[in-house]
């Protein structure tokens, strides 16, 4: 596959748009009128906003462990005019303060690597267990991931390896996610692939790496590698191939089938 480098003009706002990746995924979710959706690890709230934009008759709750991200997400929701239908809350995905069977859909857009960064693989399993608890019978768990073996280009493979190395923001294999779903009581019913066709230049990659190295300790209280060490390990390959930036993602849609 061919991936184009982002221009500097594109790069400045690219994460908020991702070449229309979010609306493409939202349009593939099993959304029915009047339901309530939890957006897990919402970050800056972009996916919650896209859910509200694409579907006018649903309610969305977005949660994130980072108070700073929650503050930004709230401002973004207000700016886009969705404060009446989108609520943003500070909460740990591994220990959610919701009643059993509260939501019709739990969605997660590329946030499992951050949960792994702060809570490890055990935290991912705890999150899946919590999702099962708060979903209504027959509800759906829909999450987007970047399993290493699914990455195709050198740029994509490097992105997955690089951020795991920097701060433990790690993607598990597809098989591990599938096993966790099965063990938790979900039936995987659909998988979809999405491509943005874009990647970062080496200079843009440096900005992303420096941001991760400097901000992760402040936001998430995790240790990171130094920029110099990271660039020494990956720099030559990034200069040759570029760096993926959510260039290929996989959507997994699973349905809750276990009834206690």
C-alpha positions in Angstrom: 0.0 0.0 0.0 1.1 3.6 -0.6 1.1 6.1 2.2 1.7 9.8 1.6 3.6 12.1 3.9 1.5 14.7 5.7 2.3 18.3 4.7 3.2 20.6 7.6 -0.1 22.4 7.0 -2.0 19.1 7.4 0.0 18.0 10.4 -1.0 21.0 12.6 -4.6 19.8 12.9 -4.3 16.3 11.7 -5.0 14.4 14.9 -8.4 16.0 15.3 -9.4 14.9 11.8 -7.3 11.7 11.0 -8.5 11.9 7.4 -12.2 11.2 8.4 -11.3 8.0 10.3 -13.6 8.7 13.2 -16.8 9.2 11.1 -16.1 6.1 9.1 -15.9 4.0 12.2 -19.0 5.6 13.8 -21.0 4.8 10.7 -20.1 1.2 11.1 -21.2 0.9 14.7 -24.5 -0.9 15.6 -26.2 2.3 16.8 -30.0 2.4 17.4 -32.2 5.4 18.2 -32.3 6.5 21.8 -29.4 4.5 23.2 -26.7 5.5 25.6 -23.0 5.0 24.6 -20.0 5.1 26.8 -16.8 6.5 25.1 -14.0 4.8 27.1 -10.7 6.7 27.4 -12.2 9.6 25.5 -9.0 11.8 25.5 -9.9 15.2 24.0 -13.4 14.0 23.3 -13.2 13.9 19.5 -14.8 10.5 19.2 -17.7 11.4 21.6 -18.2 14.5 19.4 -18.3 12.4 16.3 -20.8 10.1 17.8 -23.0 13.1 18.7 -22.5 14.7 15.2 -23.4 11.5 13.3 -26.4 10.4 15.4 -28.7 13.1 16.8 -30.9 10.9 19.0 -28.4 9.3 21.4 -26.7 10.1 24.7 -22.9 9.9 25.1 -20.8 9.7 28.3 -17.0 10.1 27.8 -14.6 9.1 30.5 -10.8 9.5 30.9 -8.3 9.1 33.7 -6.5 12.3 32.8 -8.1 15.4 34.4 -6.3 17.6 31.9 -7.7 15.7 28.9 -11.2 15.8 30.5 -10.9 19.6 30.8 -10.0 19.9 27.1 -12.7 17.4 26.1 -15.4 19.4 27.9 -14.3 22.6 26.1 -14.4 20.8 22.8 -17.9 19.4 23.5 -19.2 22.9 24.4 -17.5 24.5 21.4 -19.1 22.0 19.0 -22.6 22.5 20.6 -23.1 19.1 22.1 -23.1 19.8 25.8 -26.8 18.7 26.0 -26.0 15.2 24.8 -22.3 14.6 25.7 -21.1 14.4 29.3 -17.4 14.1 30.1 -16.3 12.6 33.4 -12.9 11.8 35.1 -12.8 8.1 35.7 -10.5 5.1 35.7 -11.6 2.5 33.1 -10.5 -0.4 35.3 -12.8 0.7 38.1 -15.8 2.5 36.7 -18.5 4.1 38.9 -21.5 3.1 36.9 -24.3 0.8 37.8 -24.6 -2.7 36.2 -26.2 -2.7 32.8 -26.0 1.1 32.3 -25.1 1.3 28.6 -26.1 -0.1 25.2 -22.7 0.3 23.7 -19.2 0.8 25.1 -16.9 2.3 22.5 -13.1 2.9 22.6 -11.2 4.7 19.9 -7.5 3.8 20.1 -7.4 4.2 23.8 -6.4 0.7 24.9 -2.7 1.4 24.5 -3.0 4.2 27.0 -4.8 2.0 29.5 -1.9 -0.5 29.0 0.5 2.4 29.6 -1.0 3.2 33.1 -2.4 -0.2 34.1 -0.6 -2.9 32.2 -2.1 -6.0 30.6 -3.9 -6.7 33.8 -5.6 -3.3 33.5 -6.8 -4.2 30.0 -8.4 -7.4 31.3 -10.0 -5.5 34.2 -11.4 -3.0 31.7 -12.9 -5.7 29.6 -14.5 -7.2 32.8 -15.9 -3.7 33.7 -17.3 -3.2 30.2 -19.1 -6.6 30.5 -20.5 -5.4 33.9 -21.9 -2.1 32.7 -23.3 -3.3 29.4 -26.9 -4.2 29.0 -27.6 -7.8 28.0 -27.0 -8.0 24.2 -25.0 -4.8 24.3 -21.9 -4.1 22.2 -18.3 -3.5 23.0 -16.7 -1.7 20.0 -13.0 -0.9 20.1 -10.4 0.2 17.7 -6.9 -1.3 18.0 -3.6 -1.6 16.2 -2.4 -5.2 16.8 1.3 -5.4 15.8 0.8 -8.4 13.4 -1.8 -6.4 11.5 0.5 -3.6 10.6 1.6 -3.7 7.0 4.1 -1.0 6.2 7.4 -0.2 7.9 5.9 3.1 9.0 3.0 1.4 10.6 5.1 -1.3 12.3 7.4 1.4 13.7 4.6 3.4 15.3 3.4 0.4 17.3 6.9 -0.6 18.4 8.0 3.0 19.1 5.3 4.1 21.6 5.5 0.8 23.4 9.2 1.4 23.9 8.8 5.0 25.0 6.2 4.6 27.7 4.6 1.2 27.6 1.7 2.3 25.4 1.4 -1.2 24.0 -1.0 -2.8 21.6 -1.6 -6.5 22.2 -2.0 -9.1 19.4 -5.3 -9.7 17.8 -5.4 -13.2 19.3 -5.0 -11.8 22.8 -7.8 -9.3 22.4 -10.0 -12.1 21.0 -9.2 -14.3 23.9 -10.0 -11.6 26.4 -13.3 -11.0 24.7 -14.2 -14.7 24.8 -13.1 -15.2 28.4 -15.1 -12.1 29.5 -18.3 -13.3 27.9 -18.3 -11.6 24.5 -18.9 -13.0 21.0 -16.8 -11.3 18.3 -19.2 -10.6 15.4 -17.3 -8.3 13.1 -13.8 -6.9 12.3 -13.1 -4.1 9.9 -9.9 -2.5 8.6 -9.4 1.2 8.0 -6.6 3.1 6.3 -5.8 6.8 6.4 -3.1 6.6 3.7 -1.0 9.1 5.6 2.2 9.0 7.7 4.6 11.5 9.4 7.8 13.0 8.1 10.9 12.6 10.3 10.5 16.2 11.6 6.9 15.6 12.5 7.8 12.3 14.1 10.3 14.2 16.3 7.6 16.4 17.6 5.4 13.5 18.4 8.2 11.6 20.2 9.3 14.6 22.2 5.7 15.2 23.2 5.3 11.6 24.4 8.6 11.7 26.3 7.9 15.0 28.0 4.1 14.8 28.6 3.5 11.1 29.7 5.3 11.5 33.0 3.3 14.7 33.8 -0.1 13.5 32.6 0.0 9.8 33.5 2.9 9.6 36.1 4.7 6.9 34.0 8.4 6.7 33.2 9.6 7.3 29.7 12.7 6.8 27.6 14.6 10.0 26.7 14.1 11.5 23.3 17.8 10.9 22.5 17.6 7.2 23.3 14.4 6.8 21.3 15.8 8.6 18.3 19.0 6.6 18.5 16.9 3.4 18.3 14.4 4.4 15.7 15.6 7.6 14.0 17.3 6.1 10.9 14.3 3.9 10.1 11.9 6.8 10.5 14.1 9.0 8.2 13.9 6.2 5.6 10.3 5.1 5.9 8.4 7.8 7.9 6.3 7.1 10.9 2.7 5.8 11.0 0.1 8.0 12.6 -2.9 5.8 13.1 -2.4 4.8 9.5 -4.0 1.4 9.8 -6.5 0.5 12.5 -8.8 -2.4 13.2 -12.4 -2.1 14.6 -13.6 -5.1 16.6 -17.3 -5.3 17.4 -18.3 -7.8 20.1 -21.7 -8.6 21.7 -22.3 -9.4 25.3 -23.7 -12.9 25.4 -23.1 -14.1 29.0 -26.1 -13.5 31.2 -25.4 -14.0 34.9 
